[in-house]
Amino acid sequence: MSELRRPIESGVPDSKNFMHPMLVKNYGQWAWHDRPQPGVLRHVAKNGDTIYTVKAGSQRQLDVFAIREICDIADEFCEGYIRFTVRSSMEFMTTDETKVAPLIKRLEAAGYPVGGTGNSVGLISHTQGWLHCDIPGTDASGVVKALMDELFHEFKHEEMPNRVKITTSCCQINCGGQGDIAINVQHTKPPVINHDLVSMICERPTVVARCPVAAIRPAVVNGKPTLEVDEKKCVCCGACYPPCPPMQINDPINSKIAIWVGGKHSSTRSKPAFHKLVVAGLPNNAPRWPEVAEVVKQILAAYKQDARPWERMNEWIGRIGWPRFFEMTGLPFTKYHIDNWRGGRSNLNASTHLHF
Amino acid sequence: MSKKMPATPLLDQLESGPWPSFVTGLKRLANSKDARAGDQVKSLLGQLELSYETRKGYWKGGTVGVFGYGAGVIPRFSEVADKYPESAEFHTLRIMPAPAFFYDTKSLRDICDVWEEHGSGLIALHGQSGDIMLQGCTTDQVQKAWDKINAMGFDMGGAGAGIRTSAACVGPARCEHACYDTLTAMKTIIDDFVDDIHRPSLPYKAKFKFSGCANDCSNATQRSDYAIFGTWRDDMVVNQDEIKAKVAQLGRKEFINQVIRMCPTQALALNDDDTLDVDNKSCVRCMHCINVCTKALSPGNDRGITIRVGGKRTLKIGDLMGTVVVPFMKLDTEEDYEALLELAHRFLDFFADNALEHERTGEMIERIGLANYLEGLDLPLDLNMISQPRTNSYVRLDGWDEEARKWSERQTNAAE
């Protein structure tokens, strides 16, 4: 056996080795910024140094040929530097104002839309989905591609009251984060259990412990130790599926898409907020999920029309009230919107503040 | 002779429309000159088309790794390998990028070359935690690809029940709002915890994230167990001439609508001469007015960090926001960084000792209560940790006198 190499435990690289020299020079010395046009940021340092950032969307799942073309563009316009945002947009920086327009032209010619700054709809942050995840209820990159096609204008223009952050999640337990609009899988039936495999594959106490509503218990089926689910208690979250793949939660028909609104990470103006359920039961309709796109566009249209400048989705709804939100979006209000999870009572209206 | 391109009528529908298409990218890889990678991606496209058809995923995990590390490779074996044999193994290598995702094109090109030689050529920039995701490696190529990536100066990211790859906002590199050096803080903490990244042995995953101000551009609030934000203690800095210019630009009514009325604590007023009146004692450092008036307003000069602990997504008890555990700490000098590192280790030691299996930090705190958590970490109580005092009387208060005495003592000590 050949000798194995011990890894070099170097941790994270130093960003300064990968930064445009103008950023290194003015590190911590920036004074202000503005947006000369959608998709372009201008940052000015205390000494007057200026750098322009052109922001472009990407498909996040990039092939090496695409990355090399992106590098060609960065070499041609940005001295060989590029930065990505947490939502997989690309930032091309140059100190030369005259390069901004040709850079935008070059990016758009290569198929990378410029936008996503300020009060626009940013690139939808997404997960792995069918392409690569071991527990996905739907795809991620396809959902994002289909939706960004629909929201293309809103990415390229700053016409929203404030920034809109949209997220997707291919299961309901883990990956996707909070968003102004969150598009998440929501299962509607308990797992289908292959009792022949459970004892061979699953560490049963771990699976029992994983259930948030204690609906799973040990059982014996056909003489084999296995697990059973109290289907009356089960909330169909799918938490048992990752530690026990024979408890299949994904279903082509019964795994639906739900849409949540008003999530917010920042403490800007209002405190951070969780997103709230508004629509469920949408079909997992690959390859373009038109029913999902329809609802997302309805919500965005109401927000765009009615919210005041700087109001994020949850701040807008906080002002106009939920009755008005449902009225404006035309969405149905059901008993399932009423929170019955622990602490859910704080989501009820304990006042005589009413909207008519 | 290379494999035939599979028919993908459903995926083909994702090639139209103005947004860049990952399907087109996959087809570029499938048609590449390299027959091995091409066949692998053709096979992948076949499996993905099957998923689109049946609306089911077909990957399962397993155990694949590199020598010396216990995490960082995400094994993927196909459950339909009989139909799609060339993509039977499609593992991911998680690689940590520089804080705030900065690259030079040479490094990106080098990564592409390695991934073209040893993998499928498919790279996600980036995963939800912040990794470079090199996707599509066969088991026999994992170590070879890793050796080359590691030699370039990149290290593997986290997976499983350990510390995960981190993310930072752009910070002082290109933002005037950054109240601390998010990039250096991330590098300092992550580099110190490489052992816990590479050899996961915690009750469950643990994430740090770094945002330079309340705008939280790294989404730390609910996406990290240990979220570090920039803030300031003194008065915010006001350039009254620029305020006047902003009032002139927006008009008085819109300035009042967009700045004054949007202040969450009513800490702002517009003076008769169009200058700004700031009640800094009521200001909660939310950043709104500073965002609107980037030329006129800035964070104060006595800057530092706020640490919020316990953010996480749904599993198991429901989504949680990180809550304030350290309201303010300076982060300028080497001693400050050492104090942060020491505190980070206390967080993780307590988590390792006290969390149940598969319990996140936020869930542990929910179970034991914040007061016990603070006591366990030897952190002082602070009124900034709560939004209001308790509203129910189900509590034993026979230690009241002693606790009240401790508070007075601390107040006296602080005053001295």
Chai-1 contact restraints between the chains, C-beta under 6 A:
chainA,res_idxA,chainB,res_idxB,connection_type,confidence,min_distance_angstrom,max_distance_angstrom,comment,restraint_id
A,L4,B,F67,contact,1.0,0.0,6.0,A-B,restraint_1
A,R5,B,D147,contact,1.0,0.0,6.0,A-B,restraint_2
A,R6,B,G68,contact,1.0,0.0,6.0,A-B,restraint_3
A,P7,B,G68,contact,1.0,0.0,6.0,A-B,restraint_4
A,P7,B,Y69,contact,1.0,0.0,6.0,A-B,restraint_5
A,P7,B,N150,contact,1.0,0.0,6.0,A-B,restraint_6
A,I8,B,N150,contact,1.0,0.0,6.0,A-B,restraint_7
A,E9,B,V194,contact,1.0,0.0,6.0,A-B,restraint_8
A,S10,B,D155,contact,1.0,0.0,6.0,A-B,restraint_9
A,G11,B,D155,contact,1.0,0.0,6.0,A-B,restraint_10
A,G11,B,I190,contact,1.0,0.0,6.0,A-B,restraint_11
A,G11,B,D191,contact,1.0,0.0,6.0,A-B,restraint_12
A,G11,B,V194,contact,1.0,0.0,6.0,A-B,restraint_13
A,V12,B,M96,contact,1.0,0.0,6.0,A-B,restraint_14
A,V12,B,P99,contact,1.0,0.0,6.0,A-B,restraint_15
A,V12,B,K187,contact,1.0,0.0,6.0,A-B,restraint_16
A,V12,B,I190,contact,1.0,0.0,6.0,A-B,restraint_17
A,P13,B,A98,contact,1.0,0.0,6.0,A-B,restraint_18
A,P13,B,G153,contact,1.0,0.0,6.0,A-B,restraint_19
A,S15,B,A98,contact,1.0,0.0,6.0,A-B,restraint_20
A,S15,B,P99,contact,1.0,0.0,6.0,A-B,restraint_21
A,S15,B,A100,contact,1.0,0.0,6.0,A-B,restraint_22
A,S15,B,F102,contact,1.0,0.0,6.0,A-B,restraint_23
A,S15,B,L183,contact,1.0,0.0,6.0,A-B,restraint_24
A,F18,B,A98,contact,1.0,0.0,6.0,A-B,restraint_25
A,F18,B,F102,contact,1.0,0.0,6.0,A-B,restraint_26
A,F18,B,Y103,contact,1.0,0.0,6.0,A-B,restraint_27
A,F18,B,D104,contact,1.0,0.0,6.0,A-B,restraint_28
A,M19,B,F102,contact,1.0,0.0,6.0,A-B,restraint_29
A,M19,B,A173,contact,1.0,0.0,6.0,A-B,restraint_30
A,L23,B,A173,contact,1.0,0.0,6.0,A-B,restraint_31
A,L23,B,R174,contact,1.0,0.0,6.0,A-B,restraint_32
A,Y27,B,P172,contact,1.0,0.0,6.0,A-B,restraint_33
A,G28,B,P172,contact,1.0,0.0,6.0,A-B,restraint_34
A,W30,B,E176,contact,1.0,0.0,6.0,A-B,restraint_35
A,A31,B,E176,contact,1.0,0.0,6.0,A-B,restraint_36
A,W32,B,E176,contact,1.0,0.0,6.0,A-B,restraint_37
A,W32,B,T294,contact,1.0,0.0,6.0,A-B,restraint_38
A,W32,B,K295,contact,1.0,0.0,6.0,A-B,restraint_39
A,H33,B,T294,contact,1.0,0.0,6.0,A-B,restraint_40
A,H43,B,R174,contact,1.0,0.0,6.0,A-B,restraint_41
A,Q59,B,P20,contact,1.0,0.0,6.0,A-B,restraint_42
A,Q59,B,F22,contact,1.0,0.0,6.0,A-B,restraint_43
A,R60,B,A124,contact,1.0,0.0,6.0,A-B,restraint_44
A,Q61,B,F22,contact,1.0,0.0,6.0,A-B,restraint_45
A,Q61,B,A124,contact,1.0,0.0,6.0,A-B,restraint_46
A,L62,B,I123,contact,1.0,0.0,6.0,A-B,restraint_47
A,L62,B,L125,contact,1.0,0.0,6.0,A-B,restraint_48
A,D63,B,G25,contact,1.0,0.0,6.0,A-B,restraint_49
A,D63,B,R28,contact,1.0,0.0,6.0,A-B,restraint_50
A,D63,B,L29,contact,1.0,0.0,6.0,A-B,restraint_51
A,D63,B,G121,contact,1.0,0.0,6.0,A-B,restraint_52
A,V64,B,C112,contact,1.0,0.0,6.0,A-B,restraint_53
A,V64,B,E116,contact,1.0,0.0,6.0,A-B,restraint_54
A,V64,B,G121,contact,1.0,0.0,6.0,A-B,restraint_55
A,F65,B,R28,contact,1.0,0.0,6.0,A-B,restraint_56
A,A66,B,G25,contact,1.0,0.0,6.0,A-B,restraint_57
A,I67,B,L108,contact,1.0,0.0,6.0,A-B,restraint_58
A,I67,B,C112,contact,1.0,0.0,6.0,A-B,restraint_59
A,R68,B,C112,contact,1.0,0.0,6.0,A-B,restraint_60
A,C71,B,T105,contact,1.0,0.0,6.0,A-B,restraint_61
A,C71,B,L108,contact,1.0,0.0,6.0,A-B,restraint_62
A,C71,B,R109,contact,1.0,0.0,6.0,A-B,restraint_63
A,A74,B,T105,contact,1.0,0.0,6.0,A-B,restraint_64
A,D75,B,T105,contact,1.0,0.0,6.0,A-B,restraint_65
A,G80,B,D104,contact,1.0,0.0,6.0,A-B,restraint_66
A,G80,B,T105,contact,1.0,0.0,6.0,A-B,restraint_67
A,Y81,B,D104,contact,1.0,0.0,6.0,A-B,restraint_68
A,I82,B,Y103,contact,1.0,0.0,6.0,A-B,restraint_69
A,R83,B,F101,contact,1.0,0.0,6.0,A-B,restraint_70
A,R83,B,F102,contact,1.0,0.0,6.0,A-B,restraint_71
A,F84,B,F101,contact,1.0,0.0,6.0,A-B,restraint_72
A,F84,B,L125,contact,1.0,0.0,6.0,A-B,restraint_73
A,V86,B,A167,contact,1.0,0.0,6.0,A-B,restraint_74
A,V86,B,S218,contact,1.0,0.0,6.0,A-B,restraint_75
A,G111,B,P20,contact,1.0,0.0,6.0,A-B,restraint_76
A,W130,B,S51,contact,1.0,0.0,6.0,A-B,restraint_77
A,W130,B,G57,contact,1.0,0.0,6.0,A-B,restraint_78
A,L131,B,L48,contact,1.0,0.0,6.0,A-B,restraint_79
A,H132,B,Q135,contact,1.0,0.0,6.0,A-B,restraint_80
A,D134,B,W59,contact,1.0,0.0,6.0,A-B,restraint_81
A,D134,B,K60,contact,1.0,0.0,6.0,A-B,restraint_82
A,D134,B,G61,contact,1.0,0.0,6.0,A-B,restraint_83
A,P136,B,G57,contact,1.0,0.0,6.0,A-B,restraint_84
A,S141,B,F22,contact,1.0,0.0,6.0,A-B,restraint_85
A,G142,B,L14,contact,1.0,0.0,6.0,A-B,restraint_86
A,K145,B,L14,contact,1.0,0.0,6.0,A-B,restraint_87
A,K145,B,W19,contact,1.0,0.0,6.0,A-B,restraint_88
A,K145,B,S21,contact,1.0,0.0,6.0,A-B,restraint_89
A,M148,B,W19,contact,1.0,0.0,6.0,A-B,restraint_90
A,D149,B,G17,contact,1.0,0.0,6.0,A-B,restraint_91
A,D149,B,W19,contact,1.0,0.0,6.0,A-B,restraint_92
A,F152,B,P18,contact,1.0,0.0,6.0,A-B,restraint_93
A,I173,B,T314,contact,1.0,0.0,6.0,A-B,restraint_94
A,I173,B,L315,contact,1.0,0.0,6.0,A-B,restraint_95
A,N174,B,R313,contact,1.0,0.0,6.0,A-B,restraint_96
A,N174,B,L315,contact,1.0,0.0,6.0,A-B,restraint_97
A,C175,B,Q128,contact,1.0,0.0,6.0,A-B,restraint_98
A,G177,B,N219,contact,1.0,0.0,6.0,A-B,restraint_99
A,G177,B,R223,contact,1.0,0.0,6.0,A-B,restraint_100
A,Q178,B,Q222,contact,1.0,0.0,6.0,A-B,restraint_101
A,P212,B,K316,contact,1.0,0.0,6.0,A-B,restraint_102
A,A239,B,L315,contact,1.0,0.0,6.0,A-B,restraint_103
A,N250,B,K56,contact,1.0,0.0,6.0,A-B,restraint_104
A,P252,B,R55,contact,1.0,0.0,6.0,A-B,restraint_105
A,H265,B,D216,contact,1.0,0.0,6.0,A-B,restraint_106
A,H265,B,N219,contact,1.0,0.0,6.0,A-B,restraint_107
A,H265,B,T221,contact,1.0,0.0,6.0,A-B,restraint_108
A,S266,B,N215,contact,1.0,0.0,6.0,A-B,restraint_109
A,S266,B,D216,contact,1.0,0.0,6.0,A-B,restraint_110
A,S267,B,A214,contact,1.0,0.0,6.0,A-B,restraint_111
A,S267,B,C286,contact,1.0,0.0,6.0,A-B,restraint_112
A,T268,B,A214,contact,1.0,0.0,6.0,A-B,restraint_113
A,T268,B,N215,contact,1.0,0.0,6.0,A-B,restraint_114
A,T268,B,C286,contact,1.0,0.0,6.0,A-B,restraint_115
A,T268,B,M287,contact,1.0,0.0,6.0,A-B,restraint_116
A,T268,B,H288,contact,1.0,0.0,6.0,A-B,restraint_117
A,R269,B,M262,contact,1.0,0.0,6.0,A-B,restraint_118
A,R269,B,P264,contact,1.0,0.0,6.0,A-B,restraint_119
A,R269,B,C286,contact,1.0,0.0,6.0,A-B,restraint_120
A,R269,B,H288,contact,1.0,0.0,6.0,A-B,restraint_121
A,P272,B,T221,contact,1.0,0.0,6.0,A-B,restraint_122
A,P272,B,M321,contact,1.0,0.0,6.0,A-B,restraint_123
A,F274,B,D319,contact,1.0,0.0,6.0,A-B,restraint_124
A,N284,B,R55,contact,1.0,0.0,6.0,A-B,restraint_125
A,A286,B,Y52,contact,1.0,0.0,6.0,A-B,restraint_126
A,P287,B,L10,contact,1.0,0.0,6.0,A-B,restraint_127
A,P287,B,Q13,contact,1.0,0.0,6.0,A-B,restraint_128
A,P287,B,L14,contact,1.0,0.0,6.0,A-B,restraint_129
A,P287,B,Y52,contact,1.0,0.0,6.0,A-B,restraint_130
A,P309,B,Q258,contact,1.0,0.0,6.0,A-B,restraint_131
A,W310,B,Q258,contact,1.0,0.0,6.0,A-B,restraint_132
A,W310,B,M262,contact,1.0,0.0,6.0,A-B,restraint_133
A,W341,B,G318,contact,1.0,0.0,6.0,A-B,restraint_134
